[in-house]
């Protein structure tokens, strides 16, 4: 049994969950305030219905809206919405990159994740041992021109989403500022359980991820949409990457960031996921030479022991999210 602990399921179409049940893959769908997604309430309704239908094969995390952040009652309303979602079965609470990159105060200053208005929320989450899923900032490539980006998937994403290509937006707080705000928050809340999504936006260097995990002993990271960054490093530094996964085997969670929005046929969905999961498994479990479209050059699979693979693909998610 495997757990894909980072997807976005934005439809009641059950093809994805039927696939998961047949392949013994469980899913964690993360509700997010993405402009092109359904509203948070719509996503929650979808998730609660799928949870009722598919049980252990489907879990979900909630987020909170920032659209009414300037309202005096925002903290109170926000906590109420989080508590309602937790009662409906949410296993954690996500914060997204809109905090730090798009949300602005009345003076047009960007609002960072350690802003005082968020304190009641994080105090509540810390006191109640509720895990926070943090997508703070973006990959370091986000602040680079296209020809300096290290992987093709980032070039493709930022070409499609120039609003998030920070190289084009010098007015937005830079890479270091984004991550420093997150780290100040964690220092302020030392008992807060926290998952740094997307390798905590430190994907470009496994030793930076290692240092961050050492600094925050309760923190975890997930691999969602950042495996190619690790593969990029594997081309030239196989041993370093291998040793990172061995040393931090208890702190890493598998996820894909797959978005299911009823835009594939059942056959297309199965073919895509079969290939995606096969490629990822071969990288972590296999020892042969491989290539992926997003990375220049070939690299060897890490050949991790079965005990480590079980943690990354299964038990770390169970432990962290209680699923």
ABEGO torsion letter per residue (X at the ends): XBBBABBBBABABAAAAAAAAAAGBBBBBBBBBBAABBBAAAAAAAAAAAAAAAEAABBBBBBBBAAAAABAAAAAAAAAAAAAAAAAGBABBBBBAABGAABBBAAGBBBBAABAAAAAAAAAAAAAGBBBBBBBEBBAAAABBAAABABAAAAAAAAABAAABAAABAABBBAAAAAAAAAAAAAABAABBBBBBGGGGAAABAAAAAAAAAABAABBBBABGAAAAAAAAAAABAAAAAAAAAAAAAABBBBAGBBBAGABBAAAAAAAAAAAAAAAAAAAABABBBBBAABBEBBBBAGBBAAAAAAAABAAAAAAAGX
